[in-house]
Amino acid sequence: MNWREFEWVSFDCYGTLIDWESGILGYVWPLLRAKGCEASDAQILNLYSELEPREQSGPYRTYRDVLASVMHGYAKEVKFDLSAAEAAGLADSIAV
C-alpha cells in the first residue's frame, strides 16, 4: 500500500483510541448494582450491543439522546426504575 496516495485517513475512535467498554461498565454496572440487579460484564456489554444500534436507527438524534434511550432500554429490560438524571448519566460520565 502506498500511503502517499491518500490525502486523509480516518477511523472510529471508540474501541480504538477510547476504551468504550470500560466506560460503559464503569457507569452501568454500579447503577445496576444500586438498583439491586446483578449482571456480569459480558451481560451488560451484550445488552448494550443490542440496545445502541436499535436506538441509533431512525431519524437523527443527538448521541446524548441515544445514550439516554439506551439507559431506558436497560431499565425496561432489567426491570428497574430510572430517573432522568440516571438516564443522562452515561452521557454525563464521558469525560470532555
C-alpha positions in Angstrom: 0.0 0.0 0.0 1.3 3.4 -1.0 0.3 5.8 1.8 1.3 8.8 -0.4 -1.8 8.1 -2.5 -4.1 9.1 0.4 -4.9 12.6 1.4 -6.9 11.7 4.5 -7.3 8.6 6.8 -9.9 8.3 9.4 -11.2 5.7 11.8 -13.8 5.3 14.5 -12.1 6.2 17.8 -14.5 4.3 20.1 -12.9 1.0 20.9 -9.7 2.1 19.0 -8.5 5.1 21.0 -11.2 5.1 23.6 -11.8 2.1 25.9 -15.6 2.5 25.5 -16.4 -0.9 27.1 -14.7 0.2 30.4 -16.7 3.4 30.2 -20.0 1.6 29.7 -19.2 -0.8 32.6 -18.0 2.0 34.8 -21.4 3.6 34.7 -23.9 0.8 34.1 -22.5 -1.8 36.5 -22.7 0.4 39.6 -26.1 1.7 38.6 -27.5 -1.9 38.2 -26.0 -2.9 41.5 -27.6 0.1 43.2 -30.9 -1.0 41.8 -30.4 -4.5 43.2 -29.7 -6.0 39.8 -26.7 -8.3 39.3 -25.2 -8.8 35.8 -21.8 -9.8 34.5 -19.7 -7.6 32.4 -20.5 -9.7 29.4 -24.2 -9.5 30.0 -24.0 -5.7 30.3 -22.0 -5.3 27.2 -24.1 -7.8 25.2 -27.3 -5.9 26.1 -25.6 -2.6 25.2 -24.6 -4.0 21.8 -28.3 -4.8 21.2 -29.7 -1.5 22.5 -27.4 1.1 21.0 -27.9 0.1 17.3 -31.6 -0.1 17.8 -31.6 3.4 19.3 -29.4 4.8 16.5 -31.7 3.7 13.8 -34.3 6.1 12.5 -34.2 9.8 12.4 -31.2 11.8 13.6 -30.9 12.3 17.4 -28.0 13.6 19.4 -25.7 10.9 20.8 -26.7 12.2 24.3 -30.3 11.3 23.5 -29.3 7.9 22.1 -27.4 7.1 25.3 -30.3 8.2 27.5 -32.6 5.9 25.4 -30.1 3.0 25.8 -30.3 3.5 29.6 -34.1 3.5 29.4 -33.7 0.2 27.5 -31.6 -1.2 30.3 -34.3 -0.2 32.8 -37.0 -1.8 30.8 -35.1 -5.0 30.1 -33.8 -5.5 33.6 -37.0 -4.1 35.2 -35.9 -1.1 37.4 -37.0 2.5 37.7 -34.7 5.1 36.2 -34.7 8.8 36.9 -34.0 11.4 34.3 -30.6 12.1 35.9 -29.7 8.4 35.8 -30.8 8.2 32.1 -28.5 11.1 31.4 -25.7 9.6 33.5 -23.9 7.6 30.8 -23.5 10.6 28.6 -22.5 12.7 31.6 -19.9 10.2 32.6 -18.0 10.7 29.3 -15.0 13.0 30.0 -14.8 16.0 27.8 
